[in-house]
Amino acid sequence: MLNSSPFGGVAGSSRQLIINADDFGLSADTNRGIIQCREQGVLTSASLMVRAVAAKQAAEYAAVDPGLSLGLHVELGEWELHADQWVQTQFVLPLDNPTAVRDEIVRQLDAFRKLTGRDPTHLDSHQHAHQRVSVKVLMRELAAQMGIVLRGDSRHVRFWGAFYGQDEHLCPMPENVSATNLRKLLTKLQPGITELSCHPGLDYQLNSNYRDQRPLELQTLCDPMIRQEIEQLGIALISFSTAMSLSE
C-alpha cells in the first residue's frame, strides 16, 4: 500500500497533491478498483457515497487504512445532458426546497458517522451538485462547523478536475486519462495544495456513461511511471488531514 505521507516529506516540497477517488461505495467492483489504486497506485483519498449499495464495504476498508482520507460524497440526484441542457433524471429530492436539502445532507452526514465512527475529512458531491448556490451555502456551513474542506470552496486546497475522460458534451476522451496525459498534468501542478479528482473502478456492468473510462483511470493511477514522475517532480502526496494541519 502506498503510504499517504509524501515522498520525501512535505517540508521539502512547494507542491502537495491529494488524489481523491469519487464514488467510493457505488458498487463492490467500483470499490475493488479504488482499493487497487490505493494499494498499488498513488491514491491518497476517497469520497464515500453513503446511500450506495457497497457503502458499508467501503467504510470497512477505510477503517483498516487510517491513512486514507475519507470524505462524504453527498448524493442529491443524477443529471444527464440532453440537447446541451442538464436534466435531472434521478431524484433523491427536489433541490428547490432548502429545508429538505439541508435535512438530506445532514442525514447523509449522520449515516457517514454511523458507518465510519468519525467525521469526514472533506465534503464534495455527486456530479458537483454543491456548485448550486443554495446547496453550497448549506454544505459550506457544515464544512466550517467541522473544520474541513468543501471541494472548490477552500482558501487552502484548490480543486483540479482535469483528469477526466469526457469533454463538456460527454463525448469519450480516453486520452485525457492516459498515463501520458497525467504525467503532463503533473508538470503543470501549481505551488500549494491541490486536490485532483478521479473515478477509477472495475465495474463493467455499471449503469453509467462513464463506465468505460473507469478501468482506464485505474490503469493510469497504478502505472509505476506515474509514481516515478511524482517523485522526480518533487511533488508531495498528502491526505486531507495533512492538508488541514498545513493550513493551520
LINNORCOR-V549330 format. One record per residue. N is the residue number from 0. RES is the residue in three letters. BURIAL is + if it has 16 or more other C-alpha atoms within 10 Angstrom, else -. Layout:
[[N:RES:BURIAL] [N:RES:BURIAL]]
//
This chain:
[[0:MET:-] [1:LEU:+] [2:ASN:+] [3:SER:+] [4:SER:+] [5:PRO:+] [6:PHE:+] [7:GLY:-] [8:GLY:-] [9:VAL:+] [10:ALA:-] [11:GLY:-] [12:SER:+] [13:SER:-] [14:ARG:+] [15:GLN:+] [16:LEU:+] [17:ILE:+] [18:ILE:+] [19:ASN:+] [20:ALA:+] [21:ASP:+] [22:ASP:+] [23:PHE:+] [24:GLY:+] [25:LEU:+] [26:SER:+] [27:ALA:+] [28:ASP:+] [29:THR:+] [30:ASN:+] [31:ARG:+] [32:GLY:+] [33:ILE:+] [34:ILE:+] [35:GLN:+] [36:CYS:+] [37:ARG:+] [38:GLU:-] [39:GLN:+] [40:GLY:+] [41:VAL:+] [42:LEU:+] [43:THR:+] [44:SER:+] [45:ALA:+] [46:SER:+] [47:LEU:+] [48:MET:+] [49:VAL:+] [50:ARG:+] [51:ALA:-] [52:VAL:-] [53:ALA:+] [54:ALA:+] [55:LYS:+] [56:GLN:+] [57:ALA:+] [58:ALA:+] [59:GLU:-] [60:TYR:-] [61:ALA:+] [62:ALA:-] [63:VAL:-] [64:ASP:-] [65:PRO:-] [66:GLY:+] [67:LEU:+] [68:SER:+] [69:LEU:+] [70:GLY:+] [71:LEU:+] [72:HIS:+] [73:VAL:+] [74:GLU:+] [75:LEU:+] [76:GLY:+] [77:GLU:-] [78:TRP:+] [79:GLU:-] [80:LEU:-] [81:HIS:-] [82:ALA:-] [83:ASP:-] [84:GLN:-] [85:TRP:-] [86:VAL:-] [87:GLN:-] [88:THR:-] [89:GLN:-] [90:PHE:-] [91:VAL:-] [92:LEU:-] [93:PRO:-] [94:LEU:+] [95:ASP:-] [96:ASN:-] [97:PRO:-] [98:THR:-] [99:ALA:-] [100:VAL:+] [101:ARG:+] [102:ASP:-] [103:GLU:+] [104:ILE:+] [105:VAL:+] [106:ARG:-] [107:GLN:+] [108:LEU:+] [109:ASP:+] [110:ALA:+] [111:PHE:+] [112:ARG:-] [113:LYS:-] [114:LEU:+] [115:THR:+] [116:GLY:-] [117:ARG:-] [118:ASP:+] [119:PRO:+] [120:THR:+] [121:HIS:+] [122:LEU:+] [123:ASP:+] [124:SER:+] [125:HIS:+] [126:GLN:+] [127:HIS:-] [128:ALA:+] [129:HIS:+] [130:GLN:+] [131:ARG:-] [132:VAL:-] [133:SER:+] [134:VAL:+] [135:LYS:+] [136:VAL:-] [137:LEU:+] [138:MET:+] [139:ARG:+] [140:GLU:-] [141:LEU:+] [142:ALA:+] [143:ALA:-] [144:GLN:-] [145:MET:-] [146:GLY:-] [147:ILE:+] [148:VAL:+] [149:LEU:+] [150:ARG:+] [151:GLY:+] [152:ASP:+] [153:SER:-] [154:ARG:-] [155:HIS:+] [156:VAL:+] [157:ARG:+] [158:PHE:+] [159:TRP:-] [160:GLY:-] [161:ALA:-] [162:PHE:+] [163:TYR:+] [164:GLY:+] [165:GLN:+] [166:ASP:-] [167:GLU:-] [168:HIS:-] [169:LEU:-] [170:CYS:-] [171:PRO:+] [172:MET:-] [173:PRO:+] [174:GLU:+] [175:ASN:+] [176:VAL:+] [177:SER:+] [178:ALA:+] [179:THR:-] [180:ASN:-] [181:LEU:+] [182:ARG:+] [183:LYS:-] [184:LEU:-] [185:LEU:-] [186:THR:-] [187:LYS:-] [188:LEU:+] [189:GLN:-] [190:PRO:-] [191:GLY:-] [192:ILE:+] [193:THR:+] [194:GLU:+] [195:LEU:+] [196:SER:+] [197:CYS:+] [198:HIS:+] [199:PRO:+] [200:GLY:+] [201:LEU:+] [202:ASP:+] [203:TYR:-] [204:GLN:-] [205:LEU:-] [206:ASN:-] [207:SER:-] [208:ASN:-] [209:TYR:-] [210:ARG:+] [211:ASP:+] [212:GLN:+] [213:ARG:+] [214:PRO:+] [215:LEU:+] [216:GLU:+] [217:LEU:+] [218:GLN:+] [219:THR:+] [220:LEU:+] [221:CYS:+] [222:ASP:+] [223:PRO:-] [224:MET:-] [225:ILE:+] [226:ARG:+] [227:GLN:-] [228:GLU:+] [229:ILE:+] [230:GLU:-] [231:GLN:-] [232:LEU:-] [233:GLY:+] [234:ILE:+] [235:ALA:+] [236:LEU:+] [237:ILE:+] [238:SER:+] [239:PHE:+] [240:SER:+] [241:THR:+] [242:ALA:+] [243:MET:+] [244:SER:-] [245:LEU:-] [246:SER:-] [247:GLU:-]]
//
